Amino acid sequence: MVGWTFLTGVEHALRDDTLSDREARELLRDCAALGQQGWALAHAVIDTLRLEAGQRVDRELSQLEMGPWLEGIVDQMGRSTSRHTFETVLHDSSRAVEMDATRVAAVLIILMTNALKFSPSGRIGIEVRGRDGWKEFEVSDEGPGIPPDEADKIFDKGFRGAACSDLYGSGMGLYVASRVTKEVLGGELRLMDSPTGARFGLRVPVSVTLEGGRGA
């Protein structure tokens, strides 16, 4: 998904005797970040299996600074490509929020991975807004977009569109992202209108953390 896996990176670090101490530290740092991304995705898949079995899955809230948190995710995604540029725009990101960071990260990683896969090059945009107890994320790309006749099927389990015929995949990513968003996070994931490429909107509930305590 991100160019090379966590285990591949560790193996490289162990075998390459030419790496300096600084390079080795940077590589292992990247491996750790990729491992965290892998854990987030695995978490989302496990959640979906539990939901399909009729089990209840609850949110796991934590406090975070939106800017550094999102920057870390985007930075690691950017390291997997030399043909794309990431453009992040945050509105009202000065205050910390309380949300399920692991599951929101998993959904964003799925959306950005799809953007990388289906746009051969170009800009990938991530825009974040806060509105009355919600965070709204938009992920957009400059690829061919999604045909109108496929728009109502993209969140179906196992669905793969015509553009996927030559690409690796299972058709499960958006299905997992959609179920986790709606049934665990209590949010909404939708395909948005876009003049070019594809654009997805993710909306999740959050609490704003006020100085000296928590706030609704």
C-alpha positions in Angstrom: 0.0 0.0 0.0 2.7 2.5 0.9 5.5 1.4 -1.3 7.2 -1.0 1.1 6.0 -2.7 4.2 7.0 -2.4 7.8 8.8 -5.8 7.8 10.6 -5.0 4.5 11.9 -1.7 6.0 13.2 -3.5 9.1 14.9 -6.1 7.0 16.5 -3.4 4.9 17.8 -1.7 8.0 19.3 -4.9 9.4 21.0 -5.9 6.1 22.4 -2.6 4.8 25.9 -2.2 6.4 26.4 1.1 4.5 23.7 3.0 6.4 24.9 5.7 8.8 23.5 5.9 12.3 21.3 8.9 11.2 20.0 7.1 8.1 19.3 4.0 10.2 17.4 6.0 12.8 15.3 7.7 10.1 14.5 4.4 8.4 13.5 2.8 11.6 11.3 5.9 12.4 9.6 5.4 9.1 9.1 1.7 9.8 7.5 2.6 13.1 5.2 5.0 11.4 4.2 2.5 8.8 3.6 -0.1 11.5 1.2 2.4 13.2 -0.6 2.8 9.8 -0.8 -0.9 9.4 -2.2 -1.3 12.9 -4.8 1.4 12.2 -5.9 -0.5 9.0 -5.9 -3.8 10.7 -8.0 -2.3 13.5 -10.6 -1.1 10.9 -10.8 -4.6 9.2 -11.2 -6.3 12.6 -14.0 -3.8 13.4 -15.8 -4.6 10.2 -15.6 -8.4 10.8 -17.1 -7.8 14.3 -19.8 -5.6 12.8 -20.6 -8.3 10.2 -20.9 -10.8 13.1 -23.4 -8.6 14.8 -21.1 -7.5 17.6 -21.0 -4.0 19.0 -17.9 -1.9 18.5 -17.3 1.2 20.6 -15.3 4.3 19.8 -11.9 4.8 21.6 -11.5 8.5 22.3 -8.2 10.3 22.8 -7.1 13.9 22.8 -4.9 15.2 20.1 -3.7 18.3 18.3 -5.2 18.1 14.8 -2.3 19.7 12.9 0.6 17.5 14.1 -1.6 14.4 14.0 -2.7 14.9 10.4 0.8 16.1 9.3 2.2 12.8 10.5 -0.3 10.7 8.4 0.2 12.8 5.3 4.0 12.9 5.6 4.2 9.1 5.6 1.8 8.8 2.7 3.9 11.3 0.8 7.0 9.1 1.3 5.4 6.4 -0.8 5.3 8.4 -4.0 7.4 10.7 -6.1 4.7 11.5 -8.6 2.2 13.2 -6.3 2.2 16.2 -4.1 0.0 16.5 -0.9 -1.7 19.8 -0.1 -3.2 20.1 3.4 -5.5 22.9 4.4 -6.7 23.1 8.1 -9.3 25.6 9.2 -9.6 26.3 12.9 -7.0 23.8 14.0 -5.7 25.8 17.0 -7.6 23.8 19.7 -7.1 20.2 20.6 -10.0 17.8 20.0 -11.1 14.5 21.4 -11.9 11.8 18.8 -11.2 8.2 17.8 -7.8 9.0 16.2 -6.9 5.4 15.2 -10.2 4.8 13.3 -10.3 8.2 11.7 -6.7 7.7 10.6 -7.6 4.3 9.0 -10.4 5.9 7.0 -8.2 8.7 5.8 -5.4 6.3 4.9 -7.8 4.3 2.8 -9.0 7.4 1.0 -5.5 8.6 0.4 -4.3 5.2 -0.8 -7.2 5.1 -3.3 -6.2 8.6 -4.5 -2.6 7.4 -5.0 -3.8 4.3 -6.8 -6.2 5.9 -9.2 -4.4 9.2 -10.1 -1.1 8.5 -11.9 0.3 11.8 -10.7 -0.8 15.2 -9.5 -2.1 16.9 -6.4 -3.9 15.1 -3.6 -5.7 17.5 -1.4 -6.8 17.1 2.3 -8.9 19.9 3.7 -10.2 19.9 7.3 -13.0 22.1 8.9 -14.6 22.1 12.3 -18.4 22.7 12.5 -20.5 22.5 15.7 -19.0 19.4 17.3 -17.9 17.8 14.0 -14.7 17.5 12.0 -15.1 17.4 8.3 -12.3 16.1 6.1 -12.2 16.2 2.3 -9.8 14.1 0.3 -9.5 14.9 -3.4 -7.3 13.8 -6.4 -6.7 14.7 -10.0 -7.4 11.3 -11.4 -10.1 10.2 -13.9 -12.8 10.4 -11.2 -15.7 7.9 -10.7 -18.2 7.3 -13.5 -21.8 8.3 -12.6 -23.1 4.7 -13.1 -20.6 3.5 -10.4 -21.1 6.2 -7.8 -23.9 4.4 -5.9 -21.8 1.2 -5.8 -18.4 2.2 -4.6 -19.1 1.5 -0.9 -20.5 -2.0 -1.6 -18.6 -5.0 -0.4 -16.2 -6.3 -3.0 -17.2 -3.7 -5.7 -14.4 -2.9 -8.2 -15.1 -0.5 -11.0 -14.0 -0.6 -14.6 -10.9 1.4 -13.8 -9.8 -1.3 -11.4 -9.4 -4.1 -13.9 -5.6 -3.7 -14.2 -5.0 -2.7 -10.6 -4.4 -4.8 -7.5 -7.1 -4.7 -4.9 -10.0 -6.5 -3.3 -12.8 -3.9 -3.5 -12.9 -3.9 0.3 -11.2 -0.6 1.2 -14.2 1.8 0.8 -16.6 -0.8 2.2 -14.5 -1.0 5.4 -14.1 2.8 5.6 -17.8 3.3 5.2 -18.9 0.8 7.8 -16.4 2.0 10.4 -17.4 5.6 9.8 -21.1 5.0 10.1 -21.3 2.2 12.7 -18.4 2.9 14.9 -17.5 6.6 14.6 -21.2 7.7 14.2 -20.2 9.8 11.2 -20.7 10.0 7.4 -18.5 9.1 4.4 -19.7 10.2 1.0 -18.6 10.8 -2.6 -18.8 14.5 -3.3 -19.3 16.3 -6.6 -16.0 17.3 -8.3 -15.3 18.9 -11.6 -12.1 16.7 -11.9 -10.9 13.6 -10.2 -12.6 12.1 -7.2 -13.5 13.9 -3.9 -14.6 12.2 -0.7 -16.1 13.8 2.4 -15.6 12.3 5.9 -17.6 13.8 8.8 -17.0 12.6 12.3 -18.2 13.8 15.8 -15.5 15.4 18.1 -15.3 17.2 21.4 -13.2 20.4 21.6 -10.7 20.3 24.4 -10.7 23.6 26.2 -7.7 25.0 28.1 -7.8 23.5 31.7 -10.3 20.8 30.9 -12.7 19.2 28.5 -15.5 20.8 26.6 -18.4 19.5 24.5 
